[in-house]
Amino acid sequence: MNAKARMQAALQGQPVHRRSARQLAVAPLYLYLFLDAEVRRQALEGFRALLGSRREVQLEPEAEVAIRARAIQTAWGTLGATPDWIWTHLLPPAAWLADCTLRREGNEIWRIHQPSGAVEELSLPYPPDDSSTDVWHVSPPGSRAEVEALIPVPSAGELLADGSLTLARRLVETMGQETFVHGKMGAPFWRCYANLGFQGLMTMPLDRPQLMHQMLERHTRAALAQVRAYAAAGVHGVFVEECLTSADLLSPRVYDEFVFPYD
């Protein structure tokens, strides 16, 4: 029984042959969180190598895919033995990446999207929009049009066509015969945290319930499209996480209306 077969058997409630008596069960997403800083460090080394002695280079989408895939595989290798699963995620569309340059500023490495001027510092240990970063308040949308602009809902076909699944396909091709490759995403309520911050997530269901439902409906549609795209790319499963929904934060009424129906 190889690694992928063990994961598939466990998910189906079947007996699993452990590799050793000391093997422990670990939720897939949290192993990713443990290794995330190492993944980013390995990716940074790849971007530095791509720059070489140059201050700025054009970023090719294929180079980004190769660097990201190698970073994930190398970080997993630091554990001494590859776990039964390895995670993947969506990339920005290939056309968007093709409009980016890499730039060195001292010890910092930046990815710059030339048409929009959007920048990301790749040398940070965690991305600025990471879910582990505390966000207290974000100005909430005030209309249905603002919600639609805030939460895009690309179809599975659009995600597959624009190159967002290229990294997932690469990991399935290189490791998928032996290892369970899984995507990761937040449940609809948890996804609203990035849009609203903690305060907004707690108050929006009470202050603007109809707009909150619209946000949740759009996040649900987007999540289902991502799941279908992952499946079409050959990914073996998706880890879906729910957060900030425990009884010390939400009343049963809020949970029953705004969380449970969308999970």
N, C-alpha and C positions, 0 to 999 in steps of 0.2 A: 504494500500500500504506500504510494508516494504522497508527497505533501498535498497536492491538489485533491487526491482521493480522500485523504484524512479530513480535510475541510468539508468536502461535499458530504461525506458520511456523517460528520458531526452535525451539520445543518439539517440533515434528514433524520436525526435522532438514532442513527445506527451506531454499532460498536466501532470504536476507533482504536487502532493499534498504535500506542504511543512509542516514540523513538527511544525514550529512556524513562526510568522510574522517577527521575527528577523533573520531567517536563511539566510545565505549568500552563494553565489556560490563561491567555491574555486577550482582552478585547482588541480586535485589529486596529481600530482608530487610535487607541491610546499608545500602542507601540509606535505608530506613526508620529504622534506628538513627542514621544521620547526621542525619536531619531530626527525630528524635523530640523533642529539646528545643524546636525551633521550633514543632512541632505543639502541644506543651503550652503554649508561650507564647501562641500564637494562641488556643487554647481558653481560657486564663486571661483574655485580653482580652474574649472573649465572655461569660464568667461575670461579669467586672467590669461590663460593660455591662448585663447582665441585672439585677444588683443596683442599679446606678445609685447614688443617694445613700442607699439603704436599708441597714440592717445585716443584715437577714435576709429571704429570700423563699422561698416554696414553689417547688420545682423541678418543672417539668412535663417529662415524658419527651420530648415533641416539641421542647422548647427544648434539651435535652441533645443530641438527634440533630442538630439544625440547627447548634449550636455546634461539635460534633465534626466534622461533614462540612465546614463552612466552614474549620475549622482545618487539616484535612488538605489540602484543595485550595489554601489560601493558602500553606501551607508548601511544597508542591510547586512553586508558582508562583515562589518565591524562587530557584529554580534557573535562571530565565531562559527555559526551555522545558520544558514538561511532559514527563517521561519516558514511555516506552512503557507503563509500568504505574503503578498507584497502589494502595496497600494499604488493607485494611479489617480490622476486628476485631469480635469480639462485644461487645455492651454488656450491662450488667446488665439483668435483666428489667424491663419497663416498670412492672409493679406495684411493684417494689422502688424504682425511681427516683421513682415518684409519692409515695412515703412519705419522700422526702428534702427537706431544706431546704438552701439556700446561706446561709452566714454569713460576714460579714467580721469579722476580728479584727486590727485594725491594718492591716498590708500583706498579711496572710494571708487566703486564701479557703478555706473548709472546706465539704465536702459531708457532711451529717449524716443518717444514716438514723434517723428518729425512733423506730420501734418497737424496734430493737436497740441504738441508741446508737453504732453503728459510724460511724467518722469517717475521712475522707480529706482530707489537705491538698492541694488542687488547685494551689496556688502553688509546690509543689516542682518543681525542674527535671526530676526523674525520680521515678516512683512508688516507694514504699518496697519493693514486691515485684517490681521490675523484674529481669529475668534478668541484667542487667549488674551488679547489686548482689551483692557477695560474701556468701555464706551458708556458714558453716563447719559448723555442726551444728544439727540440729533433732531433738528427741526422736522416735525412730521409733515407728510403731505396733507394738503388742505382740500383736495378735490380728486375726483375720479381720474381726471386727465393727468394730474400730478402722479398718481399711483401708477398709471400706465407708463408714464415716462420713467419712473423710478425703477420699475421691475419689468425688464424685457422678458418675453416668452418665446425664445427661438424654438422651432420644431426640432425633432430628432434628425430629420433629413437635413436641416440647415446646419446643425452641429456637425454631422458627418461630412457634409460637403465643404465646410469652411476650414477644416483642418484641426478643429478643437480636440478631436479624438486621436490625433496622430501619436501622441505619447502613449496612450492606452494601447493602441494597436502594436506599437513597438515592443512594449513589455509583454504583451500576449505572445507575440511572435518569438521573442527571445527566451521567455521563461514559462510561458503558459502550458507547456506540455507537462511540467513537473510541479509548478507552483500555482496556487490559487491567486489570481490577480483580481483585486476588488477596487471598485470606485468608492468614493466617500462623499457624503453630503449631509447637510442639516435638514431636519424636518421643517415643514413650512413655518411653524411658530418661531423656531430657533433662527431661521433664516431672516426673520424680521428684525432680529437684534442688530444686524448690520445697517438696517434702514432707520431704526428708531433709537438705538441705544437702550440701556437698561430701564431708564425712567419711562421712555416712550413705550417700551414693550409692556410695562406694567399698567400704564394709564390709558393707552390707546383703546383697548377693549371697552373701557368705561366711558371715555370722552367722545370717541368717534367710532362706534361699533361697526357702522356700515362700511366705512373706509378700511377698517381693520379686516373685515371679511373679504373685501376686494383684494387687499394685499395678500391674504392667505390663499385665496383662490388662484391668484397669478403665480405665487410661489409654488403651489401644488402642481399647476400645469407645467411650470418650468422644470420642476423636479421629475415629473413623470417623463417629460421629453428627454431629460438627461439619462434616466434609467433605460429608456428604449434605445438611446444612442449607444450607451455602454454595451448593452446586449448585442446590438448589431455589430459593434467593434470586436466582439468576442470576449469581453470581460465576463468573469465567472460569477460575480455577485456585486452588490452594493451595500456598504455599511451606512445606515441612516441614523443620525444622532438627534436626540431631543434634549434640550437643556432649558433651565430656568422655568420649569413647570411643576415643581414640587409643591406640596401642600402648605409649606411655610411661605410661599410666594403668591400662589393663585388660589382663589376660592374654588370650590367644586363647580359653581355655576360658570365661572370664567373658563375653567378647564373643559367642562362639558360642551361649551359653545364654541370656543376658539382654538382648542388644541385637539381634542379627541377626534372630531369629525375629519380633520385634515391629516391625521397620522395613518 
